[in-house]
Amino acid sequence: MPNTNQTASAVNSARRVVARMLRHIAPHDVDDVIQETRLQAHLHRESFRGESAYSTWFTQIAVNLTLMRLRRKNPVTNFVTASEIASSLNVPSENPDPERALIARDLVSKILVDLPPRQRFAITKRVEGFTMREIANATGTSVQCAKSHVFRARKNLRKRLKGLNQHGR
């Protein structure tokens, strides 16, 4: 089990990651997530096998709790609109009238809800202007994994939009 210094270091590391993940969505939730992380780490301390650093294990718990919190919150934040995500996909519109654009934006919002949380988080942050490294740091993954999440999110969004357009919905 970690000593007091290792625990403090793990909490500080996790706090930075959680703060970055929540900075535009719910910055006031950081302390709640860290408190929940401390509780979960304590309750499940026997599952820490020592295969990685304690701070890595603790931070991963924090990331998972943050992603669960984001999943419960509104999946499309006020900072990134569905139309921004739709335009980032370069999906051509056959009929660019305003009503059709509104329908497309609503469809993207609904499709975003169905994406896996990490894909939804990655595509939203990418459209906000985050670098792949920042997305990777926020999710506790590698840059390559972050790129994969963004790629899969775009692919899933395009596929669903194309399917809806073909069916006339």
C-alpha positions in Angstrom: 0.0 0.0 0.0 1.2 3.5 -0.7 2.6 5.8 1.9 1.2 9.3 2.6 3.5 11.0 0.1 2.5 8.6 -2.7 -1.1 9.1 -1.9 -0.8 12.9 -2.0 1.1 12.7 -5.2 -1.5 10.5 -6.8 -4.3 12.8 -5.7 -2.5 15.8 -7.2 -1.9 14.0 -10.4 -5.5 12.8 -10.7 -6.8 16.3 -9.8 -4.9 17.8 -12.8 -6.3 15.2 -15.2 -9.9 15.5 -13.8 -9.7 19.3 -13.9 -8.6 19.2 -17.6 -11.4 16.8 -18.4 -14.0 18.9 -16.7 -12.7 22.4 -17.2 -15.3 23.5 -19.8 -18.2 21.2 -18.7 -18.3 21.2 -14.9 -15.2 22.6 -13.3 -17.0 22.7 -9.9 -17.2 18.9 -10.0 -13.5 18.3 -9.7 -13.4 18.1 -5.9 -16.4 15.7 -5.9 -14.7 13.4 -8.4 -11.5 13.4 -6.4 -13.4 12.6 -3.2 -15.2 9.8 -4.9 -11.9 8.5 -6.3 -10.4 8.5 -2.8 -13.4 6.5 -1.5 -13.3 4.0 -4.4 -9.5 3.6 -4.1 -9.9 2.9 -0.4 -12.8 0.5 -0.9 -11.0 -1.4 -3.6 -7.4 -1.1 -2.3 -7.1 -4.9 -2.4 -7.4 -4.8 -6.2 -4.2 -2.7 -6.5 -1.7 -5.3 -7.7 1.3 -3.1 -7.9 1.8 -3.8 -11.6 1.8 -0.1 -12.2 2.5 3.0 -10.1 -0.1 3.7 -7.5 -0.7 7.2 -9.0 -1.5 5.5 -12.4 -4.0 3.2 -10.8 -5.5 6.1 -8.8 -5.7 8.4 -11.8 -7.4 5.7 -13.9 -10.1 5.4 -11.2 -10.5 9.2 -11.4 -10.7 9.1 -15.2 -13.3 6.4 -15.1 -15.4 8.2 -12.5 -15.1 11.4 -14.6 -16.3 9.6 -17.7 -19.2 8.2 -15.9 -20.1 11.7 -14.6 -19.8 13.1 -18.1 -22.1 10.3 -19.4 -24.8 11.3 -17.0 -24.5 15.0 -17.9 -25.6 16.5 -21.1 -23.5 14.8 -23.8 -23.2 17.8 -26.0 -21.8 20.8 -24.1 -22.7 24.4 -24.7 -19.1 24.9 -26.0 -19.4 22.5 -28.9 -22.6 22.4 -30.8 -23.8 19.5 -32.8 -23.6 21.7 -36.0 -19.9 22.2 -35.3 -19.4 18.5 -35.0 -21.5 17.9 -38.2 -19.4 20.5 -40.1 -16.2 18.9 -38.9 -17.3 15.6 -40.4 -17.5 17.2 -43.9 -20.8 15.5 -44.5 -22.2 17.0 -47.7 -25.7 18.3 -47.5 -27.9 17.7 -50.5 -30.4 20.4 -49.5 -28.7 23.2 -47.5 -31.9 24.9 -46.4 -32.2 26.0 -42.7 -34.8 23.5 -41.7 -32.7 20.7 -43.1 -29.7 22.0 -41.2 -31.6 22.1 -38.0 -32.8 18.5 -38.5 -29.1 17.5 -39.2 -28.0 19.2 -36.0 -30.6 17.4 -34.0 -29.6 14.1 -35.5 -26.0 14.6 -34.6 -27.0 15.4 -31.0 -29.0 12.1 -30.9 -26.2 10.1 -32.4 -23.6 11.6 -30.0 -25.6 10.3 -27.1 -25.3 6.8 -28.5 -21.5 6.9 -29.0 -19.3 5.2 -26.4 -18.2 7.8 -23.7 -14.6 7.9 -24.7 -15.4 8.4 -28.4 -17.9 11.1 -27.5 -15.4 12.9 -25.2 -12.6 12.6 -27.8 -14.6 14.0 -30.8 -16.1 16.8 -28.7 -12.7 17.9 -27.3 -11.1 17.6 -30.8 -13.8 19.9 -32.2 -13.1 22.3 -29.3 -9.6 22.5 -30.5 -7.8 20.2 -28.1 -4.6 18.5 -29.4 -4.4 14.7 -29.5 -1.9 14.8 -26.7 -4.3 16.9 -24.5 -7.1 14.4 -25.3 -4.8 11.5 -24.4 -3.7 13.1 -21.2 -7.3 13.9 -20.2 -8.4 10.3 -20.8 -5.3 8.7 -19.4 -4.5 6.9 -22.8 -1.8 7.1 -25.4 -1.9 9.6 -28.3 -2.5 6.7 -30.7 -5.5 5.6 -28.6 -6.9 9.1 -28.6 -6.6 9.3 -32.4 -8.4 6.0 -32.6 -11.3 7.3 -30.5 -11.6 10.4 -32.7 -11.4 8.3 -35.9 -14.0 5.8 -34.6 -16.3 8.6 -33.5 -16.2 10.3 -36.9 -16.7 7.0 -38.6 -19.7 6.1 -36.5 -21.2 9.6 -36.9 -20.8 9.5 -40.7 -22.2 6.0 -40.9 -25.2 6.8 -38.9 -25.8 10.1 -40.7 -25.5 8.4 -44.1 -27.9 5.7 -43.0 -30.4 8.3 -41.9 -30.1 10.3 -45.1 -30.6 7.2 -47.3 -33.7 6.3 -45.4 -35.1 9.8 -45.7 -35.3 10.5 -42.0 
